[in-house]
Structure formats: C-alpha cells, structure tokens
Amino acid sequence: MISKRTINALDVCVVIAELQHRGRVSTTTLSNRLKLSVSNLESILKPLKDHRIVTANKGPGGGFSILGDIALVSMWDIARAFESTLSELPSESEEDAMPAAFEFGLEQVVIDTLSRYVLADFVDPIAAEAPTQAPILNRFKLKPLTPPWVPKAPNSVFQLHMTV
C-alpha cells in the first residue's frame, strides 16, 4: 500500500520539521540531505502544499516549513496526500473489483499505525538544535576576500616630512 514516493514524502516532512527552527528549508537543502533530485522533491512537495501540510515562500530567504504544530500532524495526514484507500478506488463491476476482507483489515492496520505517530515523534531535538555546517557568507560559496594590503608609508612627497 505504501509507495516509495510516500516514504520519501514522510522523510521530506521529517527533515523540514527538524530544520524549520532555523528558518525555511530550501529544496537545495532537502536535496542534499535526502539525496533526491530537485524535480523529484518538487513533485513530492506539490501534493503536500495542496493538502496544507507544508507552506512555501519564494525568493531570498524562502523555502518550506510545516504548516501548524508538528505535534498535531500525523504521519497518516502526510501519507493520505499520496495514497488512496480501498474504499476510494473506482470499481468497474462489483464482483471483480471488490477487495477481500483481509485487504480492508490490512489497510486499516496501516492507517491506525500511521495515525498513532506524529512528526514530533521523529524529530531529534539534539540534531535540530546543533548546526550542521558553518553559514555560507554569499550565494556563490566563495571564500571572503582578504583585506587589501595598505603600506605604512607616506602617500605623497608632501607627507615625507611627517615620517620623522
């Protein structure tokens, strides 16, 4: 029942919840942390935005954050954005498409299990407070320039008399 895309969505939400105390989380940060492509992340983040689990801001300082309290967002809320239940599936005929009773039972176990856990259960409070890397000073990731060397000598002939 649970697809790889849903598992990635759960991972994305956990990382956003873990890092959002520092500010909004960019797709670049998510991509580097989860080893997913940016296009794959965008396809995951779109349903999460549509289901009002994450919120996004564009531009400098923009990124993603969890909408609301992470102690109130269950893992099933996230999975529901990607998974449909057996009762939601369209059926061509009543006899052929009707799932067996054990399938409904298995699905209910999965739903109950995911509903029991919230995002706050998976956020490591120690890792959330420790910085992972030094802040980058500029967007091109260049080292800061060294200050120019200024000689300690007179600037002109007229300042020579002051050096004595």
N, C-alpha and C positions, 0 to 999 in steps of 0.2 A: 504494500500500500504506500509506503513512504519512498519517494523517488530521491535520487541523488541531488536534484535541484532543491528539493525541500530541505534536505540535510544541509546543503550549502546555505540556504536562507536562514536556517537556525544558527549556523556558525556566524553568518554576517551580523545577525541581530545581537549575538553574544559579544562579538568584538565591538560593535557600536556601543552597546551598553557599558562595556568595560572602559572604553576610551572617551566617552562623551563628557566626563567631568573636566577634561582638558579643553573642551570646545567641540565644535562639529568635526566629524570624521570624514575625510575626503575619500574618494574612490581609489586614489593612488595608495593611500594608507591601507585601505581594505585589501586592495590587490596584492600589495607586498606582504601583508600579514597572512592572508589566506591562500596565496599562490593561485589566484583566479584572474582571468583576463578582465579588463575593464568592461568589455562588451558583455561578458557573462554576468558581471556584477550588475550592470545596468538592467539586464533582463530580469535579474532577481529583485532589484530594488524597486522597479516599477510596480509590480503587484503589492509589494509591501507599502508603498506610498498610497496606492489605490485603496487598500484596506485600512489605512490610517494607523499603521504600526510604526512607521518611520516618517519623519518630516525632512524636507530638503530645502537648502538655501543655495542659490547660485552666487558666483562671483568670489572675490577675495574674502577669505575667512568663511566661505560657505562649506557645505558638506551635509552629512546626515546625522540625525540624532533620533533616539526613541521618543515617540510621542506619548507623553504621560509617564507614570511611575513604573519603573521596571519590576517592582514587586507586584504589579497588577496585570502585567502582560504574560499570559500563559504561553507555553510552547505550542499548544493546540491553536491558539489565536494566530500564530505565525504559520503553522502548517496548513491551516484552513485556507490561507491565501493561495496555496498551490495544489492542494489535494481536494478532490470531491468525494463525498461519501457515497455509499452504495445506493442509498435512497434517492440521491440526486441524479444518478445515471439514467439516461433515456433508455427506454426499452422498446424493441421492435414488436415483440409479442410477449405476452405474459408468461408463457411456459418456458421459452428458450432463454430469456434474459434474466429471469428471476434468480438471484444468488441464493446459495444454500444457507441454511440457518447458521452453520458454523462460521460462514464468512461474515455474517452480520455480527456474530458474537466476537469474532477476532477483531473486527473493525471497532467494536465498542471498547474492547480492552485497550487498543491503541489510543483511542480518543480519551478514555479515562486516564490512562498513564500520562499522556502529554498534557492533559488539563491539570494534573496534580502539580506540575512543575512550572515555575515562573522564571523569567530571565534573571532575576536577582539570585536564584539558586546556582547559576552557572558563572556569575561574575566573581572573579577572585579579587577580594578587596585589597590585598597586598600588591598584586600586579597592577591594579587600577590606579594606585597612588604613586608607584615608582615610575619615573620617566624611563622610556625605553632607549632614547637616544638624545644627544645634545640638540638643542634647537638649531634649525638652519637659518642663517642670517639673511640670505637672499634667495630668490626663487631659482637662480641658476646654479646654486650649490657651489659657488666659488669661495675660496678662502678670502678672508678680509685682506685688503691691501695694507701693506706696511706703510707707516707714515713716511713721507718724503724726508730725505736727509737734508738738513739745513746746516750749512757750515757756520762755525762760530768765528767768523772773520768779518771785517768791515765790508759793508755793501758798496762803498764807493771811495774814491780818493779823498773825499771831503770828511770821511769818518775815520781816517787813519790817525788823526791827532787824538782821538778818544781812546785808542787802544793802549796807551801808555800807562 
